[in-house]
Structure formats: structure tokens, C-alpha cells
């Protein structure tokens, strides 16, 4: 593997060095995403080169087996970048899980900190009384489903009315 890294250009070697564990440790999630993108592009470049050149070699040699050894440099470079991409991906996944846990803990802390105060009870109008004081007499709630159904019904009614009006 080390010999393969020696065949890379200086820029590519620098990119592979950035994927070492000690270089990845201080990076935050956004920096890891940027590095992941750069390494993926380098890997994709050599995979495309290998595939394209191998396809043309197969036509000229007449067999895939004969064309296989000639593309070893691009194939090996793609493998180096694939391993570097795997290192960055693992570190990025770890950072993403840690960020998700932190966000979840923050949301839970905010929810616990918020105090719930029940809405004020309107004065009794002398109408029907709730026999059980702990239950709500009117169970109609403004849920998204009910709002959608109500809007759909209103729209259908307006369409029907507009058809009648246009006669």
C-alpha cells in the first residue's frame, strides 16, 4: 500500500495523508463532509479512467483477461482512494451520530425546561356541564388530518357551486 501511495502526485498524497486518524480527529462534521467529497471525487476519477481505458483495451486485445493487467496503475490508485474514503466515511458517521445525540439531548432539555400551563377555563355559560371534571366535553381538535379533510370538503363544495353558477 505504501508503494502505491508513492506513485501518487504530491496533491494526491496530501489528500491521502489528510485521511489518517490523527488528521481526522480534530475535524468537525462540515469539514469531514468537505474532505469526504474531495476523496470521493479522486476515487471516482480513477475508477472512471480505469473503466474507460479497460473498455477500449478489451476492444483492441479482444479479451478482458488480456486487457486486465494493463490498467493496474489506475485500478491501484482507485483502491488507495477507496480505502481513504472508507476511513473518512467511518469518521463522518461517528461525528454525525454524536451530533444527532447532542441535538436530541438539547431538544429534550429545552422541552423539560419549558413549563406547561394549561389554558384558562372559560366561565361556565350555564349550558351542559361536564359530568366528569377531568374530561374535556368538546373533543373536536384541530389536528392536521381534520384540517386537511375540512379543506378538501370546502374545496369540493366550491367546485360544485362554481359548476352550478356557470350554467
Secondary structure, 3 states (H helix, E strand, C coil): CHHHHHCCCHHHHHHHHCCCHHHHCCCCHHHHHHHHHHHHHHHHHHHHHHHHHHHHHHHHHCCHHHHHHHHHHHHHHHHHHHHHHHHHHHHHHHHHHHHHHHHHHHHHHHHHHCCCCCCCCCCCCCCCCCCCCCCCCCCCCCCHHHHHHHHHHHHHHHHHHHHHHCC
